[in-house]
Amino acid sequence: MKRLEGKNALVSGAASGIGRASAILFAAEGANVVVLDRAPAVEETAQAIRSAGGKAIALVKDSSEESNVAAAIDTVVKEFGGLDVCFANAGVSGGWVPMQEQTPEHWAEILKINLIGTFLAVKHASRVMTPRNRGSIICTASVAGLRSGAGGSPYSASKAGVISLVQTTAWQLSGSGVRINAICPGLIETGMTRPIFEQARARGTDHKIGQLNPMRRAGAPIEIAQMALFLASDDASYVNGQAFPVDGGLSTSHPIVPPKA
């Protein structure tokens, strides 16, 4: 039997990268999937699932707007009969902006997408899960949310907030049967991180990508998707309120190369 047979899932940030890989994997494991992203390429994710024989609905909407998130959750319930898995994955990096050049507007945009958008997914997913006394909510955090050295200040703060949201929500949902956990990816080649990889290849230093972790390589979206699948499945039935690094071992020490002055 497939690990998500008969389950219904929502995946945000599913136009590419981790979200797309997870949505396709969830569907391959038997789930009906609604994929959400503000990028039109989310339609391609849904089409890939349907072409493989699965069921998928694409929604081109901004996952940091509450009305969009509530509507996406309601679409899963209306079209498939209920919500079993919510993967709040949408996020942006915000780039590397020196502290003295950062603005409140820059911070607000990153926090809105990465943290408030995740909160909205948690809020509305739990709204429909708790009456059924079951469900798995998964949030994409980052190793940057664990300690310094893996991202810019607003991005790192937003991901630390996601981890805290997961921990506090696990207690607020006590006795509901709903589990919530976070995944903390390390360096993964996605649309968000593509400039890092392209710059390295242009300089001829792509062989150094991932050199700061013990596995000496970057990760692939499917490697994060596999952790998401575990947390979504009944195999993780006693796993709750945790943040799991999937980073090749980077967070064992978080070695950093100080930025140039």
C-alpha positions as CSV (number, residue, x, y, z in Angstrom):
1,M,0.0,0.0,0.0
2,K,1.2,3.5,-0.8
3,R,2.1,5.6,2.2
4,L,-0.4,8.4,1.5
5,E,-3.2,6.2,0.0
6,G,-6.5,7.9,0.4
7,K,-5.1,11.1,1.9
8,N,-5.6,14.6,0.7
9,A,-2.9,17.2,0.7
10,L,-2.2,20.9,0.2
11,V,1.3,22.0,-0.8
12,S,2.2,25.7,-1.0
13,G,5.2,27.1,-2.9
14,A,4.7,24.2,-5.3
15,A,5.7,25.9,-8.6
16,S,9.2,24.6,-8.3
17,G,11.9,23.2,-6.1
18,I,11.0,21.5,-2.8
19,G,7.2,22.2,-3.2
20,R,7.0,20.7,-6.6
21,A,9.1,17.7,-5.7
22,S,7.0,17.1,-2.6
23,A,3.7,17.5,-4.4
24,I,4.7,15.0,-7.1
25,L,6.0,12.6,-4.4
26,F,2.8,12.9,-2.3
27,A,0.8,12.1,-5.4
28,A,2.9,9.1,-6.3
29,E,2.3,7.8,-2.8
30,G,-1.4,8.0,-3.3
31,A,-2.5,11.5,-2.2
32,N,-4.9,13.8,-3.9
33,V,-3.1,17.1,-4.1
34,V,-3.9,20.8,-4.3
35,V,-0.8,22.8,-5.2
36,L,-0.6,26.5,-4.5
37,D,1.8,29.2,-5.6
38,R,1.7,32.7,-6.9
39,A,3.8,31.6,-9.9
40,P,1.8,30.3,-12.9
41,A,4.3,27.4,-13.2
42,V,2.3,25.7,-10.4
43,E,0.0,24.6,-13.2
44,E,3.0,22.5,-14.6
45,T,3.3,20.8,-11.3
46,A,-0.4,19.8,-11.3
47,Q,-0.1,18.7,-14.9
48,A,2.9,16.5,-14.1
49,I,0.8,14.8,-11.4
50,R,-2.1,14.3,-13.7
51,S,0.1,12.9,-16.5
52,A,1.3,10.3,-14.0
53,G,-2.2,9.2,-13.2
54,G,-2.7,11.2,-10.0
55,K,-5.3,13.9,-9.0
56,A,-4.2,17.5,-8.7
57,I,-5.6,21.0,-8.7
58,A,-3.5,24.0,-9.2
59,L,-4.2,27.4,-7.6
60,V,-2.3,30.5,-8.7
61,K,-2.6,32.6,-5.6
62,D,-0.4,34.4,-3.0
63,S,-0.1,32.2,0.1
64,S,0.6,35.2,2.3
65,E,-2.9,36.5,1.9
66,E,-5.4,35.0,4.4
67,S,-8.4,34.8,2.0
68,N,-6.3,32.8,-0.5
69,V,-5.1,30.4,2.1
70,A,-8.6,29.8,3.5
71,A,-9.9,29.3,0.0
72,A,-7.2,26.8,-0.8
73,I,-7.9,24.8,2.3
74,D,-11.6,24.9,1.5
75,T,-10.8,23.7,-2.1
76,V,-9.1,20.6,-0.7
77,V,-12.1,19.8,1.5
78,K,-14.7,20.5,-1.2
79,E,-13.0,18.7,-4.1
80,F,-11.5,15.7,-2.2
81,G,-13.6,15.4,1.0
82,G,-11.1,16.5,3.7
83,L,-7.6,17.6,4.5
84,D,-5.0,15.2,5.9
85,V,-1.7,16.9,5.1
86,C,-0.8,20.6,4.8
87,F,2.8,21.4,3.7
88,A,3.4,25.1,4.3
89,N,6.4,25.4,2.1
90,A,6.2,28.8,0.4
91,G,9.1,31.2,1.1
92,V,11.6,33.7,-0.2
93,S,15.2,34.4,0.7
94,G,15.3,38.2,0.5
95,G,18.8,38.1,-0.7
96,W,21.9,39.2,1.1
97,V,21.4,42.9,2.1
98,P,23.9,44.5,4.6
99,M,22.3,45.2,8.0
100,Q,22.7,49.0,7.6
101,E,20.9,48.9,4.2
102,Q,17.9,46.8,5.4
103,T,14.6,48.6,5.6
104,P,11.4,47.9,7.6
105,E,9.7,47.3,4.3
106,H,12.3,44.6,3.4
107,W,11.8,42.9,6.7
108,A,8.0,43.1,6.5
109,E,7.8,41.5,3.1
110,I,10.0,38.5,4.1
111,L,8.2,38.0,7.4
112,K,4.8,38.3,5.6
113,I,5.6,35.5,3.2
114,N,7.8,33.2,5.3
115,L,6.2,33.5,8.7
116,I,2.8,35.0,8.5
117,G,2.0,33.0,5.4
118,T,3.0,29.9,7.3
119,F,0.9,30.9,10.3
120,L,-2.1,31.3,8.0
121,A,-1.6,27.8,6.6
122,V,-1.3,26.4,10.1
123,K,-4.4,28.3,11.3
124,H,-6.7,27.2,8.5
125,A,-5.4,23.7,8.2
126,S,-5.9,23.1,11.9
127,R,-9.4,24.6,11.5
128,V,-10.5,21.7,9.3
129,M,-8.3,19.0,10.8
130,T,-9.2,19.2,14.5
131,P,-12.8,18.3,14.0
132,R,-11.6,15.0,12.4
133,N,-9.0,14.4,15.2
134,R,-6.2,13.8,12.8
135,G,-3.8,15.5,10.3
136,S,-0.2,16.4,9.7
137,I,1.0,20.0,9.2
138,I,4.5,20.4,7.9
139,C,6.3,23.7,7.7
140,T,9.5,24.6,5.8
141,A,11.9,26.3,8.2
142,S,15.7,26.4,7.5
143,V,19.0,25.7,9.2
144,A,19.2,29.5,9.1
145,G,16.5,29.5,11.8
146,L,18.7,27.4,14.1
147,R,21.7,29.7,14.4
148,S,23.6,32.3,12.4
149,G,25.7,31.6,9.4
150,A,23.2,30.3,6.9
151,G,21.1,33.3,5.8
152,G,20.5,37.0,5.9
153,S,19.0,38.5,9.1
154,P,15.4,38.9,8.1
155,Y,15.3,35.4,6.4
156,S,16.9,33.8,9.5
157,A,14.6,35.6,11.9
158,S,11.6,34.5,9.8
159,K,12.7,30.8,9.9
160,A,13.4,30.9,13.6
161,G,9.9,32.2,13.9
162,V,8.6,29.2,11.9
163,I,10.3,26.8,14.3
164,S,8.8,28.6,17.3
165,L,5.4,28.6,15.6
166,V,5.7,24.8,15.2
167,Q,6.7,24.3,18.9
168,T,4.0,26.5,20.3
169,T,1.3,25.2,18.0
170,A,2.0,21.6,19.0
171,W,1.0,22.5,22.5
172,Q,-2.0,24.6,21.4
173,L,-3.3,21.6,19.5
174,S,-2.8,19.3,22.4
175,G,-5.3,16.4,22.3
176,S,-6.5,17.3,18.9
177,G,-4.8,14.4,17.0
178,V,-3.2,16.9,14.7
179,R,0.6,16.8,14.5
180,I,2.9,19.7,13.4
181,N,6.6,19.6,12.5
182,A,9.2,21.6,10.6
183,I,11.9,20.7,8.2
184,C,15.1,22.7,8.2
185,P,16.8,22.4,4.8
186,G,20.4,23.2,4.3
187,L,21.7,24.3,0.9
188,I,19.3,22.9,-1.7
189,E,19.3,23.9,-5.4
190,T,15.9,25.5,-5.9
191,G,14.5,28.5,-7.7
192,M,15.2,30.5,-4.6
193,T,18.9,29.5,-4.4
194,R,19.6,29.2,-8.1
195,P,21.6,32.5,-8.2
196,I,24.1,31.0,-5.8
197,F,24.6,28.0,-8.0
198,E,24.7,30.0,-11.2
199,Q,27.3,32.4,-9.9
200,A,29.5,29.5,-8.7
201,R,29.3,27.8,-12.1
202,A,30.1,31.1,-13.9
203,R,33.2,31.4,-11.7
204,G,34.1,27.7,-12.2
205,T,33.8,27.1,-8.4
206,D,30.7,24.9,-8.5
207,H,32.9,22.0,-7.2
208,K,33.0,23.9,-3.9
209,I,29.2,24.1,-3.4
210,G,28.3,22.4,-0.2
211,Q,31.9,22.2,1.0
212,L,31.0,23.4,4.5
213,N,28.9,20.3,5.3
214,P,30.3,16.8,6.1
215,M,28.7,15.4,2.9
216,R,30.5,18.0,0.8
217,R,27.6,18.6,-1.5
218,A,24.4,20.5,-1.9
219,G,21.1,18.7,-1.5
220,A,18.3,18.1,-4.0
221,P,14.6,19.0,-3.6
222,I,13.6,15.3,-3.6
223,E,15.8,14.8,-0.5
224,I,13.6,17.3,1.4
225,A,10.5,15.8,-0.1
226,Q,11.4,12.4,1.3
227,M,11.4,13.9,4.8
228,A,8.1,15.7,4.1
229,L,6.6,12.4,3.0
230,F,7.7,10.7,6.3
231,L,6.2,13.5,8.4
232,A,3.0,13.4,6.3
233,S,2.6,9.6,6.7
234,D,1.4,7.5,9.5
235,D,5.0,6.4,9.9
236,A,5.5,9.6,11.9
237,S,2.4,9.1,14.1
238,Y,4.3,9.9,17.3
239,V,6.4,12.7,15.9
240,N,5.2,16.2,16.9
241,G,6.5,19.7,17.6
242,Q,10.0,19.0,16.1
243,A,12.3,20.8,13.7
244,F,14.4,18.4,11.6
245,P,17.6,19.6,9.8
246,V,18.1,18.0,6.4
247,D,21.4,19.6,5.6
248,G,24.1,17.0,5.0
249,G,25.3,17.6,8.5
250,L,25.8,21.4,8.2
251,S,24.0,22.3,11.4
252,T,26.3,20.0,13.5
253,S,28.6,23.0,13.7
254,H,27.4,25.7,11.2
255,P,30.8,26.6,9.9
256,I,30.8,29.9,8.1
257,V,32.9,32.0,5.8
258,P,32.7,35.6,7.1
259,P,31.4,38.0,4.4
260,K,34.0,40.3,2.8
261,A,34.2,43.8,4.4
